[in-house]
Amino acid sequence: MSEQRAGLIHTVYFWLQPDLDEAARRDFEQGVARLAAVPGVLHFYAGPPAKTIEREVTDHSFDYSLHLFFADVAAQEHYQDHPIHLQFVAEQAAKFATVKVYDNAL
């Protein structure tokens, strides 16, 4: 069994409620952007699916994705309990139809 390497990427895919208007989507995107301010976030990338060629293995069905890089699991756990993250979930969760999270070691 391999040991946990240092660093991880926390990736979140959001499928939003289909009836959201543009103002609600902008509010969601602004909320996502605020997550970059949580201490311990080393790199932050977020946005809609890229307009790449449709292929059998490519999933463009999500509305927005978030990719956060952390130095270690402890930093990611700190993020989970940080007030900025908790506020994002409290304010934005009603806009989510589905959320999928993938955490992978670097």
C-alpha positions as CSV (number, residue, x, y, z in Angstrom):
1,M,0.0,0.0,0.0
2,S,1.5,3.4,-1.0
3,E,1.8,6.2,1.5
4,Q,-0.2,9.4,1.2
5,R,1.9,11.9,-0.7
6,A,2.1,15.6,0.3
7,G,-0.4,17.8,-1.4
8,L,-3.9,17.3,-2.8
9,I,-6.3,18.7,-5.3
10,H,-9.9,19.2,-4.1
11,T,-12.1,19.2,-7.2
12,V,-15.8,20.0,-7.0
13,Y,-18.3,19.7,-9.9
14,F,-21.6,21.6,-9.7
15,W,-24.7,21.0,-11.6
16,L,-26.9,24.0,-10.8
17,Q,-30.7,24.2,-10.6
18,P,-32.0,24.6,-14.2
19,D,-34.3,27.5,-13.3
20,L,-31.5,29.9,-12.0
21,D,-31.5,33.3,-13.6
22,E,-28.3,35.2,-14.6
23,A,-28.3,37.2,-11.3
24,A,-28.4,34.0,-9.3
25,R,-25.6,32.4,-11.4
26,R,-23.4,35.5,-10.9
27,D,-24.1,35.4,-7.2
28,F,-23.0,31.7,-7.2
29,E,-19.8,32.5,-9.2
30,Q,-19.0,35.4,-6.8
31,G,-19.4,33.0,-3.9
32,V,-17.1,30.5,-5.5
33,A,-14.5,33.2,-6.0
34,R,-14.5,34.1,-2.3
35,L,-13.3,30.6,-1.5
36,A,-9.9,31.5,-2.8
37,A,-9.4,33.6,0.3
38,V,-9.5,30.7,2.7
39,P,-6.0,30.3,4.3
40,G,-4.2,27.3,3.0
41,V,-5.5,27.4,-0.6
42,L,-2.3,27.4,-2.7
43,H,-3.9,27.5,-6.1
44,F,-7.5,28.2,-7.1
45,Y,-9.2,27.6,-10.5
46,A,-12.9,27.8,-11.3
47,G,-15.1,28.0,-14.3
48,P,-17.6,26.4,-16.6
49,P,-16.9,23.5,-18.9
50,A,-14.4,24.2,-21.7
51,K,-15.8,24.3,-25.2
52,T,-13.8,21.3,-26.3
53,I,-14.8,18.8,-28.9
54,E,-17.5,16.4,-27.8
55,R,-16.0,12.9,-27.3
56,E,-17.4,9.8,-25.8
57,V,-15.2,10.1,-22.8
58,T,-15.7,13.8,-22.2
59,D,-18.4,15.0,-19.8
60,H,-19.5,18.6,-20.4
61,S,-22.8,18.2,-18.4
62,F,-21.7,20.1,-15.3
63,D,-22.3,23.9,-15.0
64,Y,-19.2,24.9,-13.0
65,S,-16.1,23.3,-11.5
66,L,-13.8,24.3,-8.7
67,H,-10.2,23.1,-8.3
68,L,-8.3,23.9,-5.1
69,F,-4.7,22.9,-4.4
70,F,-3.6,22.3,-0.8
71,A,-0.2,21.5,0.8
72,D,-1.7,18.6,2.8
73,V,-4.8,16.9,4.1
74,A,-4.7,19.1,7.2
75,A,-5.0,22.3,5.1
76,Q,-8.0,20.8,3.2
77,E,-9.7,19.8,6.5
78,H,-9.1,23.4,7.7
79,Y,-10.8,24.7,4.5
80,Q,-13.8,22.5,5.2
81,D,-14.4,24.1,8.6
82,H,-13.5,27.6,7.7
83,P,-16.2,30.3,8.0
84,I,-15.9,31.4,4.3
85,H,-16.5,27.8,3.1
86,L,-19.4,27.3,5.6
87,Q,-20.9,30.6,4.5
88,F,-20.6,29.6,0.9
89,V,-22.5,26.3,1.5
90,A,-25.2,28.0,3.6
91,E,-25.8,30.7,1.0
92,Q,-25.4,28.7,-2.2
93,A,-26.6,25.1,-1.5
94,A,-30.1,25.8,-2.6
95,K,-28.7,26.5,-6.1
96,F,-27.1,23.1,-6.4
97,A,-29.0,20.3,-8.2
98,T,-26.0,17.9,-7.8
99,V,-22.5,18.3,-6.4
100,K,-19.6,15.8,-6.9
101,V,-16.3,16.1,-5.1
102,Y,-13.1,14.4,-6.0
103,D,-10.0,14.6,-3.8
104,N,-6.7,13.3,-5.2
105,A,-3.2,13.2,-4.0
106,L,-0.4,15.1,-5.8
